[in-house]
Amino acid sequence: MKPLGPVPAGFAAVDGELALGGVKISEWLAEAGDTPIFLYSGDMIAKRIEALRTALPDRIELNYAVKANPWPPLLEFIEPLVDGFDIASAGEWLLLDEAGIAARRTSFAGPGKRDEELRTAIEAGVTLNCESAGEADRALAIGERLGRAPRLAIRVNPDFELRGSGMKMSGGAKVFGVDADKAAGLARRVVDAGVDWQGFHIFAGSQSLDADAISEAQRNTIDLARRLANEAGITLPKLNLGGGFGIPYFAGDEPLDLYAVGEKLHEIAAADVLPGTRLVLELGRYLVGQAGVYLTRVVDRKESQGETFLIIDGGLHHQLAASGNFGAVVKRNYPIAVAHRVDAEPEEVVNICGCLCTPLDRLATQAHLPRAEVGDPIAIFCAGAYGATASPMHFLGHGPAREMLV
Ligand SMILES: *Cc1c(COP(=O)(O)O)cnc(C)c1O
């Protein structure tokens, strides 16, 4: 038997059935037209952002990292609740533009920005977080041709990392950002070249549940930014402090102590660090990850060599991360429930597999659950971020899942 991850708060049962916003899952499914489907709770997203606003100093701005979930209705929902948006492609900018989100609220990071993408961003007035000297030079040249000063920040590859982070994106040789020892020189150069200077972007890592580690990285980020600004002899209109706030996916994961992170940021705000600089956090999964659930149904039950397999009508083509194939080092079970019997005692140990013809498509191993028959609904939680958008939906031709914001 292998433990399941913790079911996020906010999915209280009604009459023993999983519910969202006080409405039973079966009713949502009847409205949406059945499984497989991602349901996203607007209320849970709004509450999460409200908790952040309460815990963090007023001075801290909140950006949404679009790559976590770029589904247009969700972008439109989140638009009035956050200060800005971080994108990682011109394609994501098109989604924001269509949702009526202003370019001046948007910054664009990510390696390998093509000239066409740079041009789109410069024309629109999106801030470019430059990932290299070469990219900065191409942006300057394109700006010159367009007769338009690029809004430009420099992403720094910091000389430290976010301890214990799920995905390391800094510290050592990296594809992201300009090495810290080269960043001041490049900043001076682009400021002298007349860009619309926006400051630094320093992202030290992702998916951390450790408040001390996050506070330490934020402290280091601010120290590094001040050092670089002094060295370059420039001011910083804005400092993007990165994010890294994680959510509990697996058994034993404890939620991040947001209050502790907020307290340390209050100390920084009280000390009037970097006066005149806008301080920004960019969060993806922390805003939307737990607010989504992926709902599927059992298509088949079978036994093989003493083990029970439930085969569902979804799979890794919609929710790759739950199969452990999206950057996981060890495969562990996401939180999962038999959705119409969430209060029932577990009765059997099952493997839950998707409908793709590959052994990779396993969404739970030796999970202890109430009995589920063919046709019964299976809920897989923590599906609001890196779900539909981060999964190979064309693989094996089953097609995409529905999505619904409730
Ligand atoms: C992926 C990414 C994020 C979002 O990460 P989460 O773990 O979803 O919060 C934010 N900023 C940058 C630069 C990223 O690459």
The ligand as an SDF file (V2000), in Angstrom:
LIG
                    3D

 15 15  0  0  0  0  0  0  0  0999 V2000
    7.6200   28.3940  -13.9020 C   0  0  0  0  0  0  0  0  0  0  0  0
    7.9120   29.7460  -13.4690 C   0  0  0  0  0  0  0  0  0  0  0  0
    7.0970   30.3600  -12.5040 C   0  0  0  0  0  0  0  0  0  0  0  0
    5.9500   29.6750  -11.8460 C   0  0  0  0  0  0  0  0  0  0  0  0
    6.3420   28.6330  -11.0240 O   0  0  0  0  0  0  0  0  0  0  0  0
    5.3170   28.0070   -9.9810 P   0  0  0  0  0  0  0  0  0  0  0  0
    6.0810   26.9360   -9.3230 O   0  0  0  0  0  0  0  0  0  0  0  0
    4.1440   27.5190  -10.7380 O   0  0  0  0  0  0  0  0  0  0  0  0
    4.9200   29.1070   -9.0360 O   0  0  0  0  0  0  0  0  0  0  0  0
    7.3880   31.6520  -12.1790 C   0  0  0  0  0  0  0  0  0  0  0  0
    8.4070   32.3150  -12.7480 N   0  0  0  0  0  0  0  0  0  0  0  0
    9.2220   31.7530  -13.6700 C   0  0  0  0  0  0  0  0  0  0  0  0
   10.3190   32.5280  -14.2450 C   0  0  0  0  0  0  0  0  0  0  0  0
    9.0050   30.4530  -14.0570 C   0  0  0  0  0  0  0  0  0  0  0  0
    9.8000   29.8900  -14.9630 O   0  0  0  0  0  0  0  0  0  0  0  0
  1  2  1  0
  2  3  1  0
  2 14  2  0
  3  4  1  0
  3 10  2  0
  4  5  1  0
  5  6  1  0
  6  7  2  0
  6  8  1  0
  6  9  1  0
 10 11  1  0
 11 12  2  0
 12 13  1  0
 12 14  1  0
 14 15  1  0
M  END
$$$$
